[in-house]
Amino acid sequence: MIINPNSGKKINKQGRIEEFFTKHGIPYEIHATKQAGDSFKIPLELDFSKYSGLVSSGGDGTLFEVMNGMLEREDGARLPIGIIPNGSGNAGASGLGIRDT
């Protein structure tokens, strides 16, 4: 999971996300962004053999950086991407029918 704590709404959903994944027995790792471009670099550099999917939690910028980071991988590896919207507009998630709660 790639979380941008500085996304539009600046609402920290990490506790709720961890509670949900733990309750449902879903293993996860959280990679919080610290500076601009991290949400691009993280999926670009992760060892995808350890994961079955990526989750983007942030706004449109975070989501698009996660997708583009994955698509720029030299090894061509791909994973499904989940979205937990937490931006100011969330147009990318909304266009897919995903609503912020």
N, C-alpha and C positions, 0 to 999 in steps of 0.2 A: 504494500500500500504506500502510495506517495501522497503525503499530506502537505499542503501549503498553508501554514498557519497565518499568513498575511494576505490570504485571498479576500475578496471584496467585503464580506460580512464580518470577517475577523472573529467568528464564533468558533470556539474550540470544540470540535465534535469528536476529538480523539477518544475521550472516555466512553462516549456512547458507542463508537465504532468498536473499541476493544471489548466492551461488554457484550455486544451482539455477537461478534466472532467467537468469543470465549464460550458464551451460552450455547452456541450451536456447534461447538467442537471444530471450528474452522481454524486451522493453523494460519498464522499471519506474521508478517514483519512490517513495522512501520518505518518509513524513511521520510523524515520531515525535511522540507526544504529550508535552507538557511539563507540563500541569496538567489538573485535572479539567475535563471538558467539551470538551476538544480533539477527542476522537474523534467528537463530535457536530458541532462547528463545521467541521471539515475537509471532510467530504462536503457540508455545507450550502453551503460557499463555493467549492469547486473548480470550475474550468471543465471540465465533463464532456465537452465536445467534444474534449478532448485525450486521453481515456482510453476503453478498451474494457471496463473492469471495475474494481472496487474489491476489495481484499483486506484483511481485518481480522485482525490478529495480536494477540491478547490474550485476555482472559477473556470471560465472558458480558457484563459491563458494557460492554466495548469493542465487542463485536459489536452489542449492542442500540443503543448510541449511534451507531454507524456507520449502521445501518439507519434509525434514527429521524432522523438528520441528513439522510440522503438523502430520506426521505419528507416532510420539512418544507420542501424546496426550493420556492420560489415558482414556478420555471419548470416544475415537474413532471418534470424529467429523472430518468431511472432508469438504473442500470447493474447488471449482474450482480455479486453479492458472493461472493467466495471467503473461506474461513475457514482460518486457521492457528491452532489452539487453543494457548494458552499461559497459561491461567488456573489457578486452584486446583481447579476442578471441571469446567469446560467442558461444562455441561449442554446449552447451546444447540447446540454442535457435536456432542456425543454423540447428542443426539436426532435428528440428521440422519445419523448413521452415520459421522461424522468422528472419528477417534481421534487422540489426541496421541501423537507419537513423539519 
